[in-house]
Each structure stands twice: as C-alpha cells, then as structure tokens.
Amino acid sequence: MKKLFLVVVGAGLFLASCVSNPEGEKAAVQETQEVAVAKGDSFQLNPQESVLQWTGRKVSATHHGKVNFKSGNLVFNNGLLSGGSFIVDMPSITNEDQEGEWKEKLVGHLSSPDFFNTTEHPEAKFEITEVKKTDNPNQLVVSGNLTIKGITKNITFNADVKEISDTKAVFSTDFNIAREDWELTYPGKPDDLIAKEINFKVDLVANKI
C-alpha cells in the first residue's frame, strides 16, 4: 500500500511539472542595448486601437487578458521602421476568461509582488534598438529593450507589417518571454504549476503626427 501511495504521489508530481508553455515563439534575450536616437517621420501610437493581449498557462487552465497602452510612437526613415518606444499601463491588466470572484482574484494576484507588482511598477516600457529587413517584405526582425518591474532585457522577435501609408502604420507580433528573466517567479501551487513562459500578442496602430 505504501509503495502504491508513493507511486501515485510521484505520478501526480510528474504530471504537475509537465505544464506546457503558451503557443508562441520565444523571443531571443540578451542584455540591455544602447538606444540610438531615431530620425525620420514620427507616428503617434493610437492607444484606443492598439491591443496588448497576454496568455499564461498552468496545469489546470489557460488564462488570458489585456493590458492597455499609455502612449508611444514609431519612427520611419525612408518608409522603413527605424525606432520607437511604448509605455504600458500595468494597473490596467485584465482577465477575460473568468467572471466574478475568480476573475478578481486572478487580477489581484497578477497585480501583486508575486507577478507584476503594479503598485511599485505601474509602467512597463519597450524601446526599439534595431530593426532588420527579411526576405519577406511584410515582415521585420525587431530588437528592443523591454522593461518590466524595473528590470530591462533586450529581446528580438518577428513583426508583421500590416499597413504603412503616409498617415497610418499597423504592425502585429506574437512572442513568448521567460518569466524568470523579469523575476516573475511565482511557481504556482505544487500540484498546479505555472508555465515558465508568457505569451504576448500585440497589435500596434500609429498615426502620422
């Protein structure tokens, strides 16, 4: 009986440790890079039309929600994205897959020091450090300094060009980051562990100033 109990417990712990990350390609991470002053035409971010959606996963469930942009801009040099930065309003974080008490509990936990600590760190920031062309004219490789909880790392990911005109620019991207790189290290319950990565889906809409 004791052996059976140990086998059951061991199997439970093994299954709890097998939580998969949300779908998405992990962004490459390196130390903070210098941000050069971008010159060119400036487009102002439209926070009402731009969307930042997060997805997190644990053994028992997958959760998702949104965070609002506060402000931002994109800079274009001869029609090519060359710079820009964005401020995210972290206290605006929401959950969209639950209702009532469970929704409030999750948002409260995400806002706490276990995760984003939005009281002490009400803003997250992204500053573009490099943009590279690819063989696909509708895709770019973007690198930038991402600051969460006062911790800054440089990340690189693919961005899709949806629209670029004289008056409007639209981009989208979909990537994962490792929670531990920004000290978002709450592991979850022993029998309901949280995945090591978070997924971000971003749609940016900016208008010519």
Helices and strands as residue ranges (DSSP letters): H 2-16, E 28-30, E 41-45, E 51-57, E 62-77, E 80-89, G 90-92, H 100-111, E 123-133, E 139-148, E 151-164, E 168-178, G 179-182, E 188-189, E 192-193, E 197-208
